[in-house]
Amino acid sequence: MGLTRKDFEEVAEILDSNLNQGQLEKGDASVRDSLIKDFADYFESQNSNFSRPRFLEACGVAKQEGELA
């Protein structure tokens, strides 16, 4: 059984609630971005219908921060 939209949404919610609560120190934003990017890369490899922009938005990554390519 592959990963579904429900799985992606749940992971995004977990990342958002744990990484975007204003508790990050200045250098920690790069750790957050790296973690979110790694999840997005993996999800793309598992499901061709995965929407990276939707996932990043759900993770609370601001649009001006870029697409985390």
FILO-652978 format. One line per field, with one value per atom (N, C-alpha, C, O): residue in three letters; chain; residue number from 0; atom name; y, x, z. Coordinates in steps of 0.05 Angstrom, whole numbers. Example, Ala and Ser with C-alpha at 12.3 -4.5 7.8 and 13.67 -1.06 7.14 Angstrom:
<sites>
type (ALA_ALA_ALA_ALA_SER_SER_SER_SER) $
mol (A_A_A_A_A_A_A_A) $
seq (0_0_0_0_1_1_1_1) $
atom (N_CA_C_O_N_CA_C_O) $
north (-114_-90_-66_-66_-45_-21_1_23) $
east (264_246_264_285_257_273_258_268) $
up (156_156_156_169_142_143_157_161) $
</sites>
This chain:
<sites>
type (MET_MET_MET_MET_GLY_GLY_GLY_GLY_LEU_LEU_LEU_LEU_THR_THR_THR_THR_ARG_ARG_ARG_ARG_LYS_LYS_LYS_LYS_ASP_ASP_ASP_ASP_PHE_PHE_PHE_PHE_GLU_GLU_GLU_GLU_GLU_GLU_GLU_GLU_VAL_VAL_VAL_VAL_ALA_ALA_ALA_ALA_GLU_GLU_GLU_GLU_ILE_ILE_ILE_ILE_LEU_LEU_LEU_LEU_ASP_ASP_ASP_ASP_SER_SER_SER_SER_ASN_ASN_ASN_ASN_LEU_LEU_LEU_LEU_ASN_ASN_ASN_ASN_GLN_GLN_GLN_GLN_GLY_GLY_GLY_GLY_GLN_GLN_GLN_GLN_LEU_LEU_LEU_LEU_GLU_GLU_GLU_GLU_LYS_LYS_LYS_LYS_GLY_GLY_GLY_GLY_ASP_ASP_ASP_ASP_ALA_ALA_ALA_ALA_SER_SER_SER_SER_VAL_VAL_VAL_VAL_ARG_ARG_ARG_ARG_ASP_ASP_ASP_ASP_SER_SER_SER_SER_LEU_LEU_LEU_LEU_ILE_ILE_ILE_ILE_LYS_LYS_LYS_LYS_ASP_ASP_ASP_ASP_PHE_PHE_PHE_PHE_ALA_ALA_ALA_ALA_ASP_ASP_ASP_ASP_TYR_TYR_TYR_TYR_PHE_PHE_PHE_PHE_GLU_GLU_GLU_GLU_SER_SER_SER_SER_GLN_GLN_GLN_GLN_ASN_ASN_ASN_ASN_SER_SER_SER_SER_ASN_ASN_ASN_ASN_PHE_PHE_PHE_PHE_SER_SER_SER_SER_ARG_ARG_ARG_ARG_PRO_PRO_PRO_PRO_ARG_ARG_ARG_ARG_PHE_PHE_PHE_PHE_LEU_LEU_LEU_LEU_GLU_GLU_GLU_GLU_ALA_ALA_ALA_ALA_CYS_CYS_CYS_CYS_GLY_GLY_GLY_GLY_VAL_VAL_VAL_VAL_ALA_ALA_ALA_ALA_LYS_LYS_LYS_LYS_GLN_GLN_GLN_GLN_GLU_GLU_GLU_GLU_GLY_GLY_GLY_GLY_GLU_GLU_GLU_GLU_LEU_LEU_LEU_LEU_ALA_ALA_ALA_ALA) $
mol (A_A_A_A_A_A_A_A_A_A_A_A_A_A_A_A_A_A_A_A_A_A_A_A_A_A_A_A_A_A_A_A_A_A_A_A_A_A_A_A_A_A_A_A_A_A_A_A_A_A_A_A_A_A_A_A_A_A_A_A_A_A_A_A_A_A_A_A_A_A_A_A_A_A_A_A_A_A_A_A_A_A_A_A_A_A_A_A_A_A_A_A_A_A_A_A_A_A_A_A_A_A_A_A_A_A_A_A_A_A_A_A_A_A_A_A_A_A_A_A_A_A_A_A_A_A_A_A_A_A_A_A_A_A_A_A_A_A_A_A_A_A_A_A_A_A_A_A_A_A_A_A_A_A_A_A_A_A_A_A_A_A_A_A_A_A_A_A_A_A_A_A_A_A_A_A_A_A_A_A_A_A_A_A_A_A_A_A_A_A_A_A_A_A_A_A_A_A_A_A_A_A_A_A_A_A_A_A_A_A_A_A_A_A_A_A_A_A_A_A_A_A_A_A_A_A_A_A_A_A_A_A_A_A_A_A_A_A_A_A_A_A_A_A_A_A_A_A_A_A_A_A_A_A_A_A_A_A_A_A_A_A_A_A_A_A_A_A_A_A_A_A_A_A_A_A) $
seq (0_0_0_0_1_1_1_1_2_2_2_2_3_3_3_3_4_4_4_4_5_5_5_5_6_6_6_6_7_7_7_7_8_8_8_8_9_9_9_9_10_10_10_10_11_11_11_11_12_12_12_12_13_13_13_13_14_14_14_14_15_15_15_15_16_16_16_16_17_17_17_17_18_18_18_18_19_19_19_19_20_20_20_20_21_21_21_21_22_22_22_22_23_23_23_23_24_24_24_24_25_25_25_25_26_26_26_26_27_27_27_27_28_28_28_28_29_29_29_29_30_30_30_30_31_31_31_31_32_32_32_32_33_33_33_33_34_34_34_34_35_35_35_35_36_36_36_36_37_37_37_37_38_38_38_38_39_39_39_39_40_40_40_40_41_41_41_41_42_42_42_42_43_43_43_43_44_44_44_44_45_45_45_45_46_46_46_46_47_47_47_47_48_48_48_48_49_49_49_49_50_50_50_50_51_51_51_51_52_52_52_52_53_53_53_53_54_54_54_54_55_55_55_55_56_56_56_56_57_57_57_57_58_58_58_58_59_59_59_59_60_60_60_60_61_61_61_61_62_62_62_62_63_63_63_63_64_64_64_64_65_65_65_65_66_66_66_66_67_67_67_67_68_68_68_68) $
atom (N_CA_C_O_N_CA_C_O_N_CA_C_O_N_CA_C_O_N_CA_C_O_N_CA_C_O_N_CA_C_O_N_CA_C_O_N_CA_C_O_N_CA_C_O_N_CA_C_O_N_CA_C_O_N_CA_C_O_N_CA_C_O_N_CA_C_O_N_CA_C_O_N_CA_C_O_N_CA_C_O_N_CA_C_O_N_CA_C_O_N_CA_C_O_N_CA_C_O_N_CA_C_O_N_CA_C_O_N_CA_C_O_N_CA_C_O_N_CA_C_O_N_CA_C_O_N_CA_C_O_N_CA_C_O_N_CA_C_O_N_CA_C_O_N_CA_C_O_N_CA_C_O_N_CA_C_O_N_CA_C_O_N_CA_C_O_N_CA_C_O_N_CA_C_O_N_CA_C_O_N_CA_C_O_N_CA_C_O_N_CA_C_O_N_CA_C_O_N_CA_C_O_N_CA_C_O_N_CA_C_O_N_CA_C_O_N_CA_C_O_N_CA_C_O_N_CA_C_O_N_CA_C_O_N_CA_C_O_N_CA_C_O_N_CA_C_O_N_CA_C_O_N_CA_C_O_N_CA_C_O_N_CA_C_O_N_CA_C_O_N_CA_C_O_N_CA_C_O_N_CA_C_O_N_CA_C_O_N_CA_C_O_N_CA_C_O_N_CA_C_O_N_CA_C_O_N_CA_C_O) $
north (-23_0_25_27_43_67_89_87_110_134_149_150_160_174_203_212_219_247_250_268_232_232_230_244_212_209_235_244_247_271_294_309_296_317_314_333_289_284_291_303_283_289_319_330_333_362_375_394_366_377_373_390_349_343_361_373_364_382_410_424_420_447_452_473_435_439_437_449_422_419_437_442_447_463_492_508_501_528_542_558_536_548_571_579_583_605_598_615_572_563_557_549_562_556_579_602_571_591_599_587_620_630_608_606_592_572_548_532_545_522_522_501_545_546_529_517_528_511_482_466_474_446_440_419_458_455_452_433_470_469_443_431_434_409_385_368_385_363_362_341_385_387_379_365_389_382_352_340_339_310_295_275_303_290_294_275_318_324_307_296_305_289_260_247_249_221_217_198_235_233_234_219_251_253_226_218_213_188_165_145_169_148_151_131_175_180_202_225_195_214_236_257_233_254_273_291_268_285_314_319_333_361_375_381_379_392_420_425_437_464_462_477_444_440_431_440_412_401_423_426_439_460_481_490_487_506_494_508_469_455_453_452_453_452_479_482_500_527_541_561_531_544_568_565_592_616_616_607_626_627_642_634_663_679_664_672_642_627_609_597_607_591_563_556_548_522_500_476_505_485_463_439_471_452_431_414) $
east (17_0_18_36_13_29_19_-2_34_27_4_4_-14_-37_-37_-21_-55_-58_-62_-52_-77_-82_-56_-52_-38_-12_4_16_5_20_9_25_-17_-29_-23_-17_-23_-17_12_18_30_59_63_78_50_53_43_55_21_10_29_33_41_60_85_94_95_118_112_127_89_81_78_88_65_60_86_87_105_130_153_171_152_174_168_187_144_137_122_105_130_117_133_129_151_166_188_199_193_212_240_258_242_267_287_280_312_333_340_330_356_362_372_362_391_403_385_389_364_347_329_319_324_307_318_303_345_357_352_349_352_346_317_311_299_271_267_254_280_277_288_277_310_323_305_301_293_275_251_243_238_214_221_206_244_253_257_249_270_274_248_246_229_203_190_180_191_179_192_178_218_233_224_219_222_213_185_179_167_139_136_120_151_151_160_149_179_189_169_170_150_131_104_89_98_71_73_79_67_69_49_52_28_8_14_-1_37_44_48_61_36_38_58_51_82_102_93_96_83_74_53_54_34_13_24_17_43_56_71_69_87_103_84_90_63_44_32_29_25_13_34_26_59_80_86_102_73_77_101_110_112_134_123_107_133_123_130_151_111_115_141_154_147_171_197_218_195_219_227_249_210_217_206_191_213_201_217_209_239_256_262_256_274_280_300_307) $
up (0_0_0_17_-19_-21_-3_10_-3_12_-2_-26_13_2_11_28_0_7_37_50_49_78_93_113_84_97_94_114_70_66_83_95_85_102_131_145_141_169_175_195_158_162_161_178_142_141_166_176_177_202_225_241_226_247_245_265_221_217_224_237_214_220_249_260_263_292_309_330_299_314_306_322_282_272_268_263_270_264_287_282_311_334_345_368_329_339_359_372_362_382_369_383_343_330_334_333_339_340_311_292_308_281_262_239_270_252_248_229_264_262_238_230_226_202_180_165_178_157_162_144_187_195_188_176_194_188_157_148_142_113_101_83_112_103_108_92_132_139_121_111_117_100_72_59_61_34_31_11_51_50_49_34_65_64_37_25_26_0_-22_-39_-21_-41_-39_-60_-15_-12_-22_-36_-14_-23_-53_-64_-66_-95_-108_-128_-95_-106_-102_-116_-83_-77_-90_-94_-98_-109_-130_-124_-155_-177_-175_-189_-159_-156_-132_-127_-119_-96_-106_-126_-91_-97_-78_-55_-87_-70_-60_-36_-78_-68_-46_-27_-49_-29_-3_18_-5_20_34_58_19_31_45_67_32_44_70_90_69_92_115_139_109_129_141_159_130_140_129_140_106_93_78_60_85_72_42_35_26_-3_-10_-29_4_-3_4_-5_19_25_1_1_-19_-43_-41_-23_-61_-66_-52_-54_-39_-27_-47_-43_-69_-91_-82_-99) $
</sites>
